[in-house]
Amino acid sequence: MTMELTSQPDTPVISNSPTGFFLQAKTRMESEIIGQETLVERLLIALLADGHLLVEGAPGLAKTRAVKALADCIEGDFQRLQFTPDLLPADLTGTEIYQRNNDSFRFQPGPLFHNIVLADEINRAPAKVQSALLEAMSERQISIGRKTHMLPKLFMVMATQNPIEQEGTYPLPEAQLDRFLMQVNVDYPDYESEKKILDLARREALSELGEAETQPTILHPTTISLARREVLDLYLAEPLKEYIVQLILATRNPKACGERMDRWIEYGASPRATIALERCAKAHAWLQNKEYVTPEDIQAVIHDILRHRLILTFEAEAEGINSEQVIDELLRHIPVP
Protein backbone atom coordinates (compact mmCIF):
# COMPACT_ATOMS: atom_id res chain seq x y z
CA MET A 1 0.00 0.00 0.00
CA THR A 2 1.30 3.48 -0.86
CA MET A 3 1.13 5.59 2.27
CA GLU A 4 0.24 8.93 0.68
CA LEU A 5 -2.32 11.45 1.76
CA THR A 6 -4.67 12.67 -0.91
CA SER A 7 -5.41 16.37 -0.98
CA GLN A 8 -9.07 17.32 -0.85
CA PRO A 9 -10.86 20.64 -1.06
CA ASP A 10 -11.26 22.52 2.22
CA THR A 11 -9.12 19.93 4.00
CA PRO A 12 -6.12 21.12 5.99
CA VAL A 13 -2.71 19.81 5.00
CA ILE A 14 -1.81 16.93 7.32
CA SER A 15 1.70 15.57 7.84
CA ASN A 16 2.72 11.98 7.17
CA SER A 17 3.24 11.29 10.88
CA PRO A 18 1.01 8.74 12.67
CA THR A 19 -0.92 11.67 14.12
CA GLY A 20 -1.52 13.01 10.63
CA PHE A 21 -2.96 9.73 9.40
CA PHE A 22 -5.29 9.47 12.37
CA LEU A 23 -6.46 13.06 11.92
CA GLN A 24 -7.18 12.35 8.27
CA ALA A 25 -9.18 9.27 9.27
CA LYS A 26 -11.07 11.40 11.79
CA THR A 27 -11.89 14.01 9.14
CA ARG A 28 -13.18 11.37 6.73
CA MET A 29 -15.30 9.66 9.37
CA GLU A 30 -16.85 12.93 10.55
CA SER A 31 -17.85 13.67 6.96
CA GLU A 32 -19.69 10.33 6.83
CA ILE A 33 -21.08 10.30 10.39
CA ILE A 34 -22.90 13.59 10.92
CA GLY A 35 -23.45 14.93 14.43
CA GLN A 36 -21.57 12.13 16.24
CA GLU A 37 -18.13 13.71 16.75
CA THR A 38 -17.73 12.17 20.20
CA LEU A 39 -18.43 8.69 18.87
CA VAL A 40 -15.86 9.14 16.09
CA GLU A 41 -13.24 10.29 18.58
CA ARG A 42 -13.96 7.39 20.94
CA LEU A 43 -13.60 4.89 18.09
CA LEU A 44 -10.13 6.25 17.36
CA ILE A 45 -9.22 6.30 21.06
CA ALA A 46 -10.21 2.64 21.39
CA LEU A 47 -8.06 1.78 18.37
CA LEU A 48 -5.10 3.70 19.82
CA ALA A 49 -5.53 2.13 23.26
CA ASP A 50 -5.80 -1.37 21.79
CA GLY A 51 -9.17 -2.04 23.39
CA HIS A 52 -12.73 -3.00 22.56
CA LEU A 53 -15.64 -0.59 22.32
CA LEU A 54 -19.31 -0.92 23.22
CA VAL A 55 -21.68 1.56 21.58
CA GLU A 56 -25.22 1.89 22.92
CA GLY A 57 -28.11 3.81 21.46
CA ALA A 58 -31.53 3.55 19.92
CA PRO A 59 -31.87 2.07 16.42
CA GLY A 60 -30.99 4.32 13.49
CA LEU A 61 -28.32 6.47 15.17
CA ALA A 62 -25.45 5.42 12.87
CA LYS A 63 -23.78 3.06 15.37
CA THR A 64 -23.09 0.37 12.76
CA ARG A 65 -22.27 2.98 10.14
CA ALA A 66 -19.62 4.55 12.38
CA VAL A 67 -17.89 1.23 13.01
CA LYS A 68 -17.91 0.42 9.30
CA ALA A 69 -16.52 3.87 8.54
CA LEU A 70 -13.55 3.18 10.81
CA ALA A 71 -13.05 -0.27 9.31
CA ASP A 72 -12.97 1.30 5.83
CA CYS A 73 -10.06 3.49 6.99
CA ILE A 74 -7.99 0.52 8.17
CA GLU A 75 -6.02 -1.82 5.95
CA GLY A 76 -7.16 -5.15 7.35
CA ASP A 77 -9.94 -7.72 7.44
CA PHE A 78 -13.40 -6.65 8.56
CA GLN A 79 -16.26 -8.94 9.59
CA ARG A 80 -19.75 -8.00 10.64
CA LEU A 81 -21.70 -10.35 12.90
CA GLN A 82 -25.45 -9.91 13.31
CA PHE A 83 -26.28 -11.25 16.77
CA THR A 84 -29.60 -13.07 16.98
CA PRO A 85 -31.27 -15.25 19.66
CA ASP A 86 -30.49 -18.47 17.73
CA LEU A 87 -26.75 -17.76 17.34
CA LEU A 88 -24.39 -20.47 18.68
CA PRO A 89 -20.89 -20.03 20.16
CA ALA A 90 -19.37 -22.05 17.31
CA ASP A 91 -20.83 -19.49 14.90
CA LEU A 92 -18.28 -17.04 16.36
CA THR A 93 -15.25 -19.14 17.20
CA GLY A 94 -15.32 -21.76 14.45
CA THR A 95 -15.41 -25.51 14.75
CA GLU A 96 -13.58 -28.76 14.00
CA ILE A 97 -14.65 -30.31 10.69
CA TYR A 98 -14.22 -34.04 10.12
CA GLN A 99 -12.33 -35.03 6.94
CA ARG A 100 -13.21 -38.47 5.72
CA ASN A 101 -10.31 -38.79 3.27
CA ASN A 102 -7.66 -38.93 6.02
CA ASP A 103 -9.87 -39.64 9.06
CA SER A 104 -8.90 -36.40 10.86
CA PHE A 105 -10.36 -33.11 12.00
CA ARG A 106 -9.56 -29.71 10.48
CA PHE A 107 -10.25 -26.45 12.27
CA GLN A 108 -12.45 -24.07 10.33
CA PRO A 109 -11.88 -20.55 11.75
CA GLY A 110 -14.98 -18.54 12.61
CA PRO A 111 -15.65 -14.86 11.95
CA LEU A 112 -13.71 -13.79 15.05
CA PHE A 113 -10.48 -14.46 13.14
CA HIS A 114 -10.49 -11.00 11.55
CA ASN A 115 -8.83 -7.71 12.45
CA ILE A 116 -11.98 -5.66 13.03
CA VAL A 117 -15.10 -7.48 14.23
CA LEU A 118 -18.43 -5.67 14.42
CA ALA A 119 -20.77 -7.43 16.85
CA ASP A 120 -24.01 -5.80 15.78
CA GLU A 121 -26.80 -5.73 18.39
CA ILE A 122 -24.74 -7.90 20.72
CA ASN A 123 -27.41 -7.91 23.42
CA ARG A 124 -29.90 -9.72 21.17
CA ALA A 125 -27.99 -12.99 21.69
CA PRO A 126 -28.22 -15.02 24.93
CA ALA A 127 -25.47 -15.12 27.53
CA LYS A 128 -23.89 -18.35 26.22
CA VAL A 129 -23.02 -16.67 22.94
CA GLN A 130 -21.90 -13.44 24.59
CA SER A 131 -19.57 -15.41 26.86
CA ALA A 132 -17.90 -16.94 23.81
CA LEU A 133 -16.33 -13.53 23.25
CA LEU A 134 -14.68 -13.41 26.69
CA GLU A 135 -11.51 -15.36 25.87
CA ALA A 136 -11.14 -13.67 22.49
CA MET A 137 -11.48 -10.17 23.92
CA SER A 138 -9.25 -10.75 26.94
CA GLU A 139 -6.59 -13.22 25.77
CA ARG A 140 -6.67 -12.63 22.01
CA GLN A 141 -7.02 -16.37 21.50
CA ILE A 142 -9.69 -19.05 21.06
CA SER A 143 -9.57 -22.53 22.58
CA ILE A 144 -11.27 -25.32 20.66
CA GLY A 145 -10.93 -28.74 22.23
CA ARG A 146 -7.29 -29.23 23.25
CA LYS A 147 -5.91 -26.62 20.88
CA THR A 148 -5.52 -22.87 21.27
CA HIS A 149 -5.71 -20.68 18.17
CA MET A 150 -4.21 -17.20 18.26
CA LEU A 151 -6.16 -14.27 16.86
CA PRO A 152 -4.56 -11.59 14.62
CA LYS A 153 -2.20 -9.15 16.30
CA LEU A 154 -4.49 -6.30 15.29
CA PHE A 155 -7.80 -7.46 16.76
CA MET A 156 -10.64 -5.24 17.89
CA VAL A 157 -14.26 -5.95 18.78
CA MET A 158 -16.70 -3.11 18.30
CA ALA A 159 -20.11 -4.04 19.63
CA THR A 160 -23.36 -2.16 19.26
CA GLN A 161 -26.41 -2.65 21.43
CA ASN A 162 -29.87 -1.24 21.79
CA PRO A 163 -30.91 -0.02 25.25
CA ILE A 164 -31.39 -2.91 27.65
CA GLU A 165 -34.98 -2.00 28.43
CA GLN A 166 -36.10 -2.65 24.85
CA GLU A 167 -37.96 -5.87 24.10
CA GLY A 168 -35.94 -8.83 22.84
CA THR A 169 -32.64 -7.88 24.45
CA TYR A 170 -30.50 -9.55 27.11
CA PRO A 171 -28.31 -7.72 29.64
CA LEU A 172 -24.61 -8.36 29.10
CA PRO A 173 -22.84 -10.18 31.96
CA GLU A 174 -20.61 -7.99 34.15
CA ALA A 175 -17.50 -10.03 33.30
CA GLN A 176 -17.98 -9.29 29.62
CA LEU A 177 -18.77 -5.62 30.18
CA ASP A 178 -15.47 -5.26 32.03
CA ARG A 179 -13.63 -6.47 28.91
CA PHE A 180 -14.86 -3.44 26.98
CA LEU A 181 -12.43 -0.55 27.20
CA MET A 182 -15.22 2.01 26.91
CA GLN A 183 -18.97 2.26 26.55
CA VAL A 184 -20.20 5.17 24.47
CA ASN A 185 -23.83 6.28 24.61
CA VAL A 186 -25.15 7.73 21.36
CA ASP A 187 -27.94 10.31 21.39
CA TYR A 188 -30.09 11.83 18.65
CA PRO A 189 -28.48 14.49 16.42
CA ASP A 190 -29.39 18.16 16.78
CA TYR A 191 -31.31 20.33 14.30
CA GLU A 192 -28.36 21.40 12.13
CA SER A 193 -26.92 17.90 12.04
CA GLU A 194 -30.27 16.46 11.00
CA LYS A 195 -30.38 18.80 7.98
CA LYS A 196 -26.83 17.79 7.02
CA ILE A 197 -27.86 14.13 7.26
CA LEU A 198 -30.57 14.79 4.65
CA ASP A 199 -27.99 16.32 2.29
CA LEU A 200 -25.58 13.42 2.87
CA ALA A 201 -28.30 10.84 2.22
CA ARG A 202 -29.18 12.55 -1.06
CA ARG A 203 -25.54 12.64 -2.21
CA GLU A 204 -25.07 8.98 -1.35
CA ALA A 205 -28.26 7.98 -3.16
CA LEU A 206 -27.08 9.81 -6.26
CA SER A 207 -23.62 8.25 -6.10
CA GLU A 208 -25.15 4.77 -5.87
CA LEU A 209 -26.88 5.39 -9.20
CA GLY A 210 -23.48 5.91 -10.79
CA GLU A 211 -20.22 4.06 -10.38
CA ALA A 212 -19.36 3.41 -6.73
CA GLU A 213 -16.01 4.88 -5.72
CA THR A 214 -13.84 2.96 -3.28
CA GLN A 215 -11.91 5.23 -0.95
CA PRO A 216 -8.32 4.22 -0.15
CA THR A 217 -7.43 2.95 3.28
CA ILE A 218 -5.57 5.39 5.51
CA LEU A 219 -4.39 3.42 8.54
CA HIS A 220 -1.86 0.67 7.84
CA PRO A 221 -1.14 -1.81 10.70
CA THR A 222 2.39 -0.40 10.89
CA THR A 223 1.00 3.13 11.31
CA ILE A 224 -1.34 1.91 14.06
CA SER A 225 1.55 0.20 15.87
CA LEU A 226 3.68 3.36 15.69
CA ALA A 227 0.77 5.47 16.95
CA ARG A 228 0.13 3.10 19.86
CA ARG A 229 3.80 3.30 20.85
CA GLU A 230 3.66 7.10 20.80
CA VAL A 231 0.53 7.01 22.95
CA LEU A 232 2.16 4.71 25.51
CA ASP A 233 5.24 6.95 25.64
CA LEU A 234 3.21 10.14 26.17
CA TYR A 235 4.23 11.87 29.40
CA LEU A 236 1.97 11.38 32.41
CA ALA A 237 3.01 13.29 35.52
CA GLU A 238 3.12 11.42 38.82
CA PRO A 239 0.37 13.57 40.44
CA LEU A 240 -1.96 12.72 37.54
CA LYS A 241 -1.13 9.04 37.89
CA GLU A 242 -2.13 9.31 41.55
CA TYR A 243 -5.30 11.18 40.49
CA ILE A 244 -6.29 8.27 38.23
CA VAL A 245 -5.73 5.72 40.98
CA GLN A 246 -7.65 7.81 43.53
CA LEU A 247 -10.63 8.09 41.17
CA ILE A 248 -10.85 4.32 40.71
CA LEU A 249 -10.20 3.49 44.36
CA ALA A 250 -12.99 5.87 45.37
CA THR A 251 -15.48 3.65 43.51
CA ARG A 252 -14.43 0.73 45.72
CA ASN A 253 -14.52 2.75 48.93
CA PRO A 254 -17.39 5.17 48.24
CA LYS A 255 -17.85 5.98 51.92
CA ALA A 256 -14.75 8.21 51.65
CA CYS A 257 -16.71 10.39 49.20
CA GLY A 258 -19.69 10.85 51.48
CA GLU A 259 -22.82 9.09 52.62
CA ARG A 260 -24.62 9.50 49.30
CA MET A 261 -21.86 7.77 47.31
CA ASP A 262 -21.76 4.94 49.85
CA ARG A 263 -25.51 4.53 49.42
CA TRP A 264 -25.32 4.54 45.61
CA ILE A 265 -22.39 2.27 44.70
CA GLU A 266 -22.63 -1.46 45.36
CA TYR A 267 -19.52 -2.58 43.45
CA GLY A 268 -16.69 -0.40 42.14
CA ALA A 269 -14.42 -0.65 39.14
CA SER A 270 -11.72 -3.29 38.64
CA PRO A 271 -8.01 -2.66 37.91
CA ARG A 272 -8.91 -2.89 34.22
CA ALA A 273 -10.60 0.48 34.68
CA THR A 274 -7.38 1.99 36.04
CA ILE A 275 -5.41 0.78 33.03
CA ALA A 276 -8.15 1.86 30.63
CA LEU A 277 -8.39 5.35 32.15
CA GLU A 278 -4.66 5.93 31.81
CA ARG A 279 -4.43 4.65 28.23
CA CYS A 280 -7.55 6.45 27.03
CA ALA A 281 -6.47 9.73 28.64
CA LYS A 282 -3.13 9.41 26.85
CA ALA A 283 -4.87 8.61 23.54
CA HIS A 284 -7.19 11.60 24.00
CA ALA A 285 -4.22 13.90 24.61
CA TRP A 286 -2.35 12.42 21.64
CA LEU A 287 -5.27 13.09 19.29
CA GLN A 288 -5.26 16.70 20.53
CA ASN A 289 -1.57 16.84 19.52
CA LYS A 290 -0.46 17.37 23.12
CA GLU A 291 2.92 16.31 24.48
CA TYR A 292 1.58 15.40 27.92
CA VAL A 293 -1.65 14.39 29.66
CA THR A 294 -3.72 17.01 31.51
CA PRO A 295 -6.54 16.57 34.05
CA GLU A 296 -8.98 17.58 31.30
CA ASP A 297 -7.96 14.52 29.26
CA ILE A 298 -8.75 12.23 32.20
CA GLN A 299 -12.08 13.92 32.86
CA ALA A 300 -12.99 13.78 29.16
CA VAL A 301 -12.94 9.97 29.02
CA ILE A 302 -13.79 8.87 32.57
CA HIS A 303 -17.54 8.60 31.94
CA ASP A 304 -16.95 6.21 29.03
CA ILE A 305 -14.55 4.16 31.15
CA LEU A 306 -16.76 3.81 34.24
CA ARG A 307 -20.40 3.95 33.11
CA HIS A 308 -20.55 0.21 32.34
CA ARG A 309 -18.30 -0.88 35.21
CA LEU A 310 -20.13 0.61 38.18
CA ILE A 311 -22.88 -1.51 39.74
CA LEU A 312 -25.35 0.70 41.53
CA THR A 313 -27.46 -0.20 44.53
CA PHE A 314 -31.21 -0.62 44.60
CA GLU A 315 -31.41 2.62 46.58
CA ALA A 316 -29.70 4.51 43.74
CA GLU A 317 -32.12 3.10 41.18
CA ALA A 318 -35.06 3.94 43.44
CA GLU A 319 -33.82 7.53 43.67
CA GLY A 320 -33.42 7.73 39.89
CA ILE A 321 -29.63 7.99 40.11
CA ASN A 322 -27.65 6.73 37.11
CA SER A 323 -23.96 6.09 36.51
CA GLU A 324 -23.45 9.50 34.91
CA GLN A 325 -24.53 11.28 38.09
CA VAL A 326 -22.39 9.02 40.26
CA ILE A 327 -19.30 9.75 38.14
CA ASP A 328 -20.02 13.49 38.28
CA GLU A 329 -20.22 13.25 42.08
CA LEU A 330 -16.95 11.32 42.08
CA LEU A 331 -15.19 14.06 40.10
CA ARG A 332 -16.44 16.67 42.55
CA HIS A 333 -15.06 14.84 45.56
CA ILE A 334 -11.59 13.86 44.29
CA PRO A 335 -9.39 16.99 44.15
CA VAL A 336 -7.62 17.78 40.88
CA PRO A 337 -3.81 17.94 41.31
LINDA-V512288 format. One record per backbone hydrogen bond with DSSP energy under -1.0 kcal/mol. NH is the residue of the N-H (numbers start at 1). CO is the residue of the C=O. Records with the same first field share a line. If there is no record, write none. Layout:
BEGIN
NH->CO, CO
END
This chain:
BEGIN
4->2
11->8
21->17
22->18
23->19
24->20
25->21
26->22
27->23
28->24
29->25
30->26
31->27
33->29
40->36
41->37
42->38
43->39
44->40
45->41
46->42
47->43
48->44
49->45
51->46
53->157
54->182
55->159
56->184
57->161
66->62
67->63
68->64
69->65
70->66
71->67
72->68
73->70
75->219
76->74
79->116
81->118
83->120
87->84
91->88
92->89
93->89
94->90
95->108
97->106
99->104
104->99
106->97
108->95
110->93
112->92
113->110
114->112
116->77
117->156
118->79
119->158
120->81, 118
122->160
124->121
125->122
130->126
131->127
133->130
134->131
137->133
138->134
139->135
142->149
144->147
147->144
149->142
151->140
156->115
158->117
159->53
160->119
161->55
166->163
170->123
177->173
178->174
179->176
180->177
181->52
182->52
183->304
184->54
186->56
194->190
195->191
196->192
197->193
198->194
199->195
200->196
201->197
202->198
203->199
204->200
205->201
206->202
207->203
208->204
218->73
219->73
224->220
225->221
226->222
227->223
228->224
229->225
230->226
231->227
232->228
233->229
234->231
241->237
242->238
243->239
244->240
245->241
246->242
247->243
248->244
249->245
250->246
251->248
253->249
256->253
257->254
258->255
262->258
263->259
264->260
265->261
266->311
267->311
273->270
275->271
276->272
277->273
278->274
279->275
280->276
281->277
282->278
283->279
284->280
285->281
286->282
287->283
288->284
289->286
290->285
293->235
298->294
299->295
300->296
302->298
305->301
306->302
307->303
309->306
310->306
311->267
313->264
317->313
318->314
319->315
320->317
321->316
326->322
327->323
328->324
329->325
330->326
331->327
332->328
333->329
334->330
END
